[in-house]
Amino acid sequence: MTNSTCTSENPTAPGRRAGRREWTALGVLMLPLLLVSMDVSVLYFAIPAISADLEPSGAQQLWIFDIYAFVLAGLLMTMGSLGDRIGRRRLLLIGAAAFGAASLIAAYANSAETLIAARAVLGIGGATLMPSTLALVRTMFTDPGQRAKAIGLWSGVMTAGIALGSVMSGLLVEYFWWGSVFLVNLPAMALLLVLGPILLPESRDPAPGRFDWPSIPLSMAAVLPVVYGLKEIAAEGWHTAYVVSITVGLLFAALFVHRQRTAANPMISPALFRSPGFAPAVVLNLVSTFGMLGSSFFTTQYLQSVLGKSALEAALWALLPSVPIGAAGPLATSLVQKGVNRAYVVTAGFAVAASGYALLALAGPDSMWLVLTACAVLACGIVMVISQMTDLALSAAPVERAGSASSLLETGAEFGGALGMAVLGSIGTAIYRHEIPSSAPAPARETLGGALAVADGIPGLAEAAREAFTRGMQGAAIAGAVLLAGAAVAAAASLRRISVK
């Protein structure tokens, strides 16, 4: 049976309700999605063991950690468009095979260079998996209500994976060797390769036109310098080189947009942004990841450096805010299905997230439960927004462009997360440096970690640094609350009259 948007291999015609087969297939798709999102943070506790074993240089250690996210961000749009052309299931299975092979090589890498190369291939595989899973959800669930539920589950799994990655790496490194953090990928990828061809429908754009090869380097040149500059600003502070990197990326972004508007067969069709609700969904999704990852810049340091928890203890405590996340997406979906205007649900999600930041602004140097509660409230609000914006964007996009639509959402999320860490991190750092005593040693005036490293011989320095960091976190939280409150107003205004099925 064929339709106007998918090939004949797609058994799910418009209006057909998904059955047990589709829901089982969704469960299979959740495994690679969980692992790809976990791989963003899976090296948090493995890096010391890797450093002792492979003895990487400082630059190599940074590349081991960062190259996965950079390659992932740079190739998302390319892979989303490619999936629309060659088939999302086919691309997903190719990516799963690459991800599994790279995981095996990474686990047994005997040099830093080999591990960096394997992490790069993992990033390529991840770039195929993330938009393909979401595009296949759009293909399998054509009933609006069922699709919204499936996307709510997708959003919750993706968010939880980032939190679980650091904890799993800590537990595995505690009892096994560092390569085990990569070997856990193999069973899930093997299961996907076995069950994917059986359970997942194939779908593609029936008339995609020629692939626009020049857009590949343009898209990477637009994304990578901006993401790199934002990440470095968050970690190292404002420097001319990072500002130049962002500027270069923005110039290439302008060239990429021009190419998409003038090419006969663009990688990303400008028509997507003319679909009702698509552009607001991408922007509001970006803002939501800004809020989510902007807070993590402070809360992870707070648990370890302010409260004095070990890395593994901090990661385990950080799991608590993830517990209610699983209910947030389904709750938002249920409200919309009961007739509540989506604009009001998204507005409420941003308001809840803003109240999470408001709670964080009240935290003192010994407020663990308040901080964990604030993180839980913030995360629930953000997941409410992400689930609805993902559903809105995919509902607005034509089925034949589901891969491109998914990749734009994911790329926007990468930008939002990097921007949140850079902006809120810079606010917090500026307040910290203002609050720390001017008589403190230079390392102490830079970061909390620097202060704690030299605090042994200086009475009162550790306490002053922890207090200054908490003040910085409070200031950044106030800025985050204001931003998300503004986003709530923008959501109410921009989404109120948009109704997409």
Buried (B, 14 or more C-beta within 10 A) or exposed (E): EEBEBBBEEBBBEEEBEBEEBBBEBBEBBBBBBBBBBBBBBBBBBBBEBBBEBBEBEEEBBBBBBBBBBBBBBBBBBBBBBBBBBBBBBBBBBBBBBBBBBBBBBBBEBEEBBBBBBBBBBBBBBBBBBBBBBBBBBBBBBBBBBBBBBBBBBBBBBBBBBBBBBBBBBBBBBEEEBBBBBBBBBBEBBEBBBEBBEEBBBBBBBEEBEEBBEEBBEBBBBBBBBBBBBBBBBBBEBEEEEBEEBBEBBBEBBEBBBEBBEEBEBBBBBEEBBEBEBBBBBBBBBBBBBBBBBBBBBBBBBBBBBBBEBEBBBBBBBBBBBBEBBBBBBBBBBBBBEEEEBBBBBBBBBBBBBBBBBBBBBEBEBEBBEBBBBBBBBBBBBBBBBBBBBBBBBBBBBBBBBBBBBBBBBBBBBBBBBBBBBBBBBBBBBBBBBEBBEEEBBEBBBBBBBBBBEBBEEBEEBBEBBBBBBBBBBBBBBBBBBEBBBEBBEBBBEBBEEBEBE
